[in-house]
Each structure stands twice: as structure tokens, then as C-alpha cells.
Amino acid sequence: MKLIIKLLCGIVVGILMGMIAPDIIIRGLITAKVFISQLIKFTIPLLILFYVTSGIANLPRNSGKLLGKTVGLAYLSTLGAGIFAFTVAENLFPALLSGAGEMPEAKTILAPFIQLKIPPLMNIMTALTIAFMFGLGISSTGADQLKKVSDQGRDIIELFLNKVIIPALPFYIAGVFADMTVKGTVFATLHTFSLVLLAVVAMHWFWLAVQFITAGAALQQSPIKL
């Protein structure tokens, strides 16, 4: 909840800065936004690589069948969620957003002070494939040194998230909304975004309910208790 409050403060501060702050401060926020965005994109493959490798490596030996079933269920759930999201978007969003109007053209475009590029070491699918390969290999062979490396890598990524990425998110959000305010698109975006966000939250709760009801029926237990 503290993070959500900070993100909401970032939205408010970004809009106010976009309205009253001089261009040099807004460009500073936009520069921070670009830099934090690059850090996030760089970190995501590493997060997947170390977290998934560590998670699979810590499974009991010969648990490939269990992992296969888990991955299969996860992808079926993802497919079902995707079909559900597409159906809702196709039928609900045109009516929901009919009053949103067209996005106005940008009035002012400010560039960051520097364009810093931090290319990720690998793409997400590569990270996921390596994680499965090494996770299963470590679990099967008991490679203690590699398991230790994956666990320590996971701990380092977690530390980086907690100490750098998460504290930087309000500044990223402030930069995004300051940029949109200068361009003159912020209120149209907020109108559309708020309606979509409410729909997304409701859809999340519905899909979680489907998952827990299905699991409860399979285990013959109460979904509420689960």
C-alpha cells in the first residue's frame, strides 16, 4: 500500500510539474524516466533467469513430470485469461471508451538530456529457456555449485529490486505524467486509463475466482479456505 500511495503521489507531482515547472526540470524528470525504463528492461531477463532457475533447482529430484504439469496448467490459464481479456475488450471497451474522444496532438515535445541505452543481456524467451534447462539440470544432477550461483543471483536481483527499482518507480511515474502534461495529453489519457484500470482490476478478481474455484473443485476443498 505504501508503494501504491507513492505511485499516486508520483502521478500528482508529475502533473503539477508539467503545469508549472520550467522545461529544464521537466527534462530532468523525463531523463530519469528514460534511465529507469532502461534499467527495468535490463533487469527483467535477469530476474526471470535467476528466479526461475532457483525455483526449479530447489524442486525435489526427478520432479520433471510435476514441473511439466505445472507449466501446462500455467499456459492453459494464460490462454484462458487471454481469450477472456480479448472477449471483454472486444465487447465492453468500445462502449466504455466511446466518450473518451480522440487523443489530442502533442503540444510540446521535450527530449531527455541524454539518451542512455542499456541493452539487456538476452531477451525474455532466451532467459526462460536457459532457466528451464539449467533448473532441471541442477535438480537432476544435484549440481550444488550452480544451485548456489542461481540462489545467490536471485538474492542479488531481489536486493536490486528492493533498493533501486522499486524506490525509483515514483520518479519514473512522475516523469511519465510530466511528459504527458507538457504534451497536453494527460487528462485524455487519465480518463481512458482510469476506465480501463477499473475493468482490468475487476477482470483480475474474476479470473482469480475462476482459478480458486477450479482448484477447490479438484481438491474437494472450499475455495474461500484455499
C-alpha positions in Angstrom: 0.0 0.0 0.0 2.9 2.4 0.7 4.1 1.8 -2.9 0.7 2.5 -4.3 0.4 5.8 -2.4 3.9 6.7 -3.6 2.9 6.0 -7.2 -0.3 8.1 -6.8 1.9 10.9 -5.4 4.2 10.4 -8.4 1.2 11.0 -10.7 0.1 14.1 -8.9 3.6 15.6 -8.7 4.2 14.8 -12.4 1.1 16.6 -13.5 1.8 19.6 -11.3 5.4 19.7 -12.5 4.2 19.5 -16.1 1.9 22.5 -15.5 4.2 24.9 -13.6 7.8 23.7 -13.6 10.4 25.1 -16.1 11.4 23.0 -19.0 14.8 22.2 -17.5 13.2 20.4 -14.5 10.7 18.6 -16.7 13.6 17.4 -19.0 15.3 16.2 -15.8 12.2 14.1 -14.9 12.0 12.8 -18.5 15.7 11.8 -18.3 15.1 9.9 -15.1 12.1 8.2 -16.7 14.2 7.1 -19.7 17.0 5.8 -17.5 14.7 3.9 -15.1 12.9 2.4 -18.0 16.2 1.1 -19.4 17.1 -0.3 -16.0 13.8 -2.2 -15.8 14.2 -3.6 -19.3 17.7 -4.7 -18.4 16.7 -6.4 -15.2 13.6 -8.3 -16.3 15.5 -11.1 -18.2 17.9 -11.5 -15.3 15.0 -11.7 -12.8 13.4 -14.5 -14.9 16.7 -16.3 -15.3 17.7 -16.4 -11.7 14.3 -16.7 -10.1 13.0 -19.5 -12.4 16.4 -21.3 -12.3 16.5 -21.2 -8.5 12.8 -22.2 -8.2 13.2 -25.3 -10.4 16.6 -26.2 -9.0 15.1 -26.4 -5.5 12.4 -28.9 -6.5 13.0 -32.5 -5.5 14.9 -34.7 -7.8 13.0 -36.3 -10.7 10.2 -33.7 -10.5 10.2 -33.1 -14.2 6.7 -34.6 -14.5 5.4 -32.3 -11.8 7.0 -29.3 -13.4 5.6 -30.3 -16.8 2.1 -30.4 -15.4 2.6 -27.1 -13.6 3.8 -25.4 -16.8 1.0 -26.9 -18.8 -1.6 -25.6 -16.3 0.1 -22.2 -16.2 -0.1 -21.9 -20.0 -3.7 -23.1 -20.2 -4.6 -20.5 -17.6 -2.7 -17.8 -19.6 -4.5 -18.9 -22.8 -7.9 -18.8 -21.0 -7.1 -15.4 -19.5 -6.0 -14.1 -22.9 -9.3 -15.2 -24.6 -11.3 -13.8 -21.7 -9.4 -10.4 -21.9 -9.9 -10.3 -25.7 -13.6 -11.0 -25.4 -14.1 -8.3 -22.8 -12.1 -5.8 -24.7 -13.9 -6.6 -28.0 -17.4 -6.3 -26.5 -17.1 -3.9 -23.5 -14.3 -1.4 -24.3 -15.8 0.2 -27.4 -18.9 1.2 -25.4 -16.9 2.0 -22.3 -14.5 4.3 -24.1 -16.9 5.8 -26.6 -16.9 9.1 -24.7 -13.1 9.2 -24.3 -12.7 11.0 -27.6 -9.6 11.1 -29.8 -6.2 11.7 -28.2 -5.1 15.3 -28.8 -1.9 16.0 -30.7 1.2 16.7 -28.6 1.6 20.5 -28.0 5.3 20.3 -26.8 7.8 17.6 -27.0 10.8 17.8 -24.6 13.8 15.5 -25.1 15.8 14.0 -22.2 19.2 15.5 -21.5 20.9 12.2 -22.5 19.7 9.1 -24.4 21.2 6.3 -22.4 20.9 2.8 -23.8 21.3 -0.3 -21.5 20.6 -3.3 -23.8 19.5 -6.4 -21.9 21.9 -9.4 -21.9 19.3 -11.6 -23.5 15.6 -11.5 -24.5 12.9 -12.9 -22.2 12.4 -16.2 -24.1 16.1 -16.9 -24.0 16.2 -16.2 -20.3 13.2 -18.5 -19.7 14.7 -21.3 -21.9 18.1 -21.1 -20.1 16.3 -21.1 -16.7 14.3 -24.2 -17.5 17.4 -26.0 -19.0 19.7 -25.3 -16.0 16.9 -25.5 -13.4 16.0 -29.1 -14.5 19.7 -29.9 -15.0 20.6 -28.8 -11.5 17.6 -30.6 -10.0 18.5 -33.8 -11.8 22.3 -33.8 -11.3 22.5 -32.1 -7.9 25.0 -29.5 -9.1 25.5 -27.7 -5.8 27.8 -25.0 -7.2 25.3 -24.0 -9.9 22.4 -24.1 -7.5 24.4 -21.8 -5.2 25.0 -19.4 -8.0 21.3 -19.3 -9.0 20.3 -18.8 -5.4 22.8 -16.0 -4.9 21.9 -14.4 -8.2 18.2 -14.5 -7.2 19.2 -12.8 -3.9 21.2 -10.1 -5.7 18.3 -9.3 -8.1 15.9 -9.2 -5.2 18.2 -6.7 -3.4 18.5 -4.6 -6.6 14.7 -4.6 -6.9 14.1 -3.5 -3.3 16.9 -1.0 -3.1 16.9 0.6 -6.6 14.0 -0.3 -8.9 11.0 -0.1 -6.5 12.2 3.2 -4.9 12.7 4.7 -8.3 9.2 3.8 -9.6 7.6 7.0 -8.3 10.2 9.1 -10.1 9.5 7.1 -13.3 5.7 7.7 -12.9 6.3 11.4 -12.3 8.4 11.6 -15.4 5.8 9.8 -17.5 3.0 12.1 -16.3 5.1 15.3 -16.5 5.9 14.4 -20.1 2.2 13.8 -20.9 1.2 17.1 -19.2 3.6 19.1 -21.4 2.3 17.3 -24.5 -1.3 18.1 -23.4 -2.4 14.5 -23.5 -2.5 13.8 -19.7 -6.2 14.3 -19.0 -7.4 12.4 -22.0 -5.0 9.6 -21.1 -6.2 9.6 -17.4 -9.8 9.4 -18.5 -9.2 6.4 -20.7 -6.7 4.9 -18.3 -9.0 5.1 -15.2 -11.8 3.3 -17.0 -9.6 0.6 -18.4 -7.9 0.2 -14.9 -11.2 -0.4 -13.2 -12.1 -3.0 -15.8 -8.7 -4.7 -15.5 -9.0 -4.9 -11.7 -12.4 -6.5 -11.9 -11.2 -9.0 -14.5 -8.3 -9.9 -12.3 -10.6 -10.7 -9.4 -12.9 -12.7 -11.7 -10.0 -14.8 -13.1 -8.6 -15.4 -9.6 -12.0 -16.6 -8.5 -12.1 -19.0 -11.5 -8.7 -20.4 -10.6 -9.5 -20.9 -6.9 -12.9 -22.4 -7.6 -11.4 -24.8 -10.1 -8.6 -25.8 -7.7 -11.2 -26.2 -4.9 -13.3 -28.5 -7.1 -10.3 -30.6 -8.0 -9.2 -30.9 -4.3 -12.7 -31.0 -2.9 -12.0 -28.1 -0.6 -13.5 -24.7 -0.1 -12.2 -22.1 -2.5 -12.5 -19.5 0.3 -10.3 -21.6 2.6 -7.8 -22.1 -0.1 
